[in-house]
Amino acid sequence: MTDEKKPKQLFWYNIALLAFVSVWGLGNVVNNFAQEGLVVVVSWILIMILYFVPYTLMVGQMGATFKDAEGGVSSWIKEVSTRRLAYFAAWTYWVVHIPYLAQKPQSILIAGSWLFRSNGNFVKNTPSIIVQSLCLVIFLIFLYMASRGIATLNRVGTIAGMSMFIMSILFIVLGLSAPAMTGSTIATANMTHVGNYIPKFDFKYFTTISMLVFAVGGAEKISPYVNKTKNPAKNFPKGMIALAIMVAVSAILGSFAMGMIFDANNIPDDLMANGAYIAFQRLGNFYHVGNLLLWIYAIANALASIAALAVSIDAPLRILLDDADPKFVPRALRQKTNGGVPINGYKLTGILVSIIIIIPALGISGTNNLYNWLLNLNSVVMPLRYLWVFWAFMMLNKQLDKFHSDYMFVKNPKVGFGFGAWCFIFTAFACILGMVPKITYASNPSAWWFQLALNVLTPIVLIGIGFILPAIARRHNGEELN
């Protein structure tokens, strides 16, 4: 077998499994159940059909069309649009990770609390300013390690990721079978009534869909595998359909399992932070293994969060700076040490993440409230990078005759443009409505307005900084010419 043929050895089921492990996790089930209850079952079905399937198939076509692009979405934008927009795509991809980096230390602390204390009192009793101060220390330690060029725990992350995946499947199996196997009581009454699963499509409901988009997003990670697939025109779409089915089944069955373990009509306020741990603790009691399942999950989640924190400090920044256009990114930001570390990029990361860690703690009381707010902020900010995927696909369909692809989602450019426009508008709609705070206004008006201000200002400021850098770059370039 020649070397040229070796890369194209993946079949549809390989693609489906690779993508499933990379985009799915138990947290997606817990977080959306916490916000919607049993109606999330129908929400999962709708989001899969209307959004996730076309999204993944668009990514497949973009990856197949630009098979040699190393910069991901920004490279796609550069091919179908302008270098300026390519810069903004790269900037967006990096800057949306800032709230994500601010949230990961919280996950590490919560996992550690459950591992050593076997309860969720940490988020209930610890003042938010103390927790956020600890989070800042954890983040700065990892930032320092990354700036010293220390390895980013890829192997640990892979092992932890696989462990989290296994625990997610185990949760579904054990949760659904618990009543029959152990005689445990189903927590939610009337789970067989269809009416309990039908959403009320009101304003409150639409403010929760950003978390669904956040859960199923990130399919662009699998674009490099398109050209490693055998007969991509046939196998890749089959793999994506299989992925959608696997995610839908996991989401729906996981939501059923949540309804059996927690009362969907009386959801605890700390379900986002503690729900997965409480679930495994209860399952351990059902199956008479004590806290064993809880401890395994806490260790896996802590390691996965540590690896994600380390990797997300380094990888998105390198995507922004390694192929940075000097016209838009100042020389100072592109500066690297002798070891190849973008030291000023790390400093900018440190400043922005530190601000998002500390400032909210000054106006949001309670660690649990802070955890829920930051998670919801991520559901608003992180999907902004998906907008560039859909914009690239729209622009590709406007000039389809210029490019060749071994796999095409749709051959009609107008239909393809329509799919891209639909997903673009839906994502923007979800992000904008997701800014509405999830606490009730009447319970604490000042906290509601404070959260709304942060939810609106955070993406504006983060994206806005990207408009300042080209002006700085032009000034420096002009000085160099003089």
Salt bridges, closest charged atoms under 4 A:
ASP3 OD1 - LYS6 NZ 3.65
GLU220 OE2 - ARG385 NH1 3.56
ASP270 OD2 - LYS124 NZ 3.78
ASP314 OD1 - ARG318 NE 2.90
ASP322 OD1 - LYS336 NZ 2.83
ASP323 OD2 - LYS78 NZ 3.45
ASP325 OD2 - ARG83 NH2 2.49
ASP406 OD2 - LYS8 NZ 3.81
ASP406 OD2 - LYS67 NZ 3.49
ASP406 OD1 - HIS404 NE2 3.28
GLU479 OE2 - ARG475 NE 3.51
GLU480 OE2 - ARG331 NE 2.65
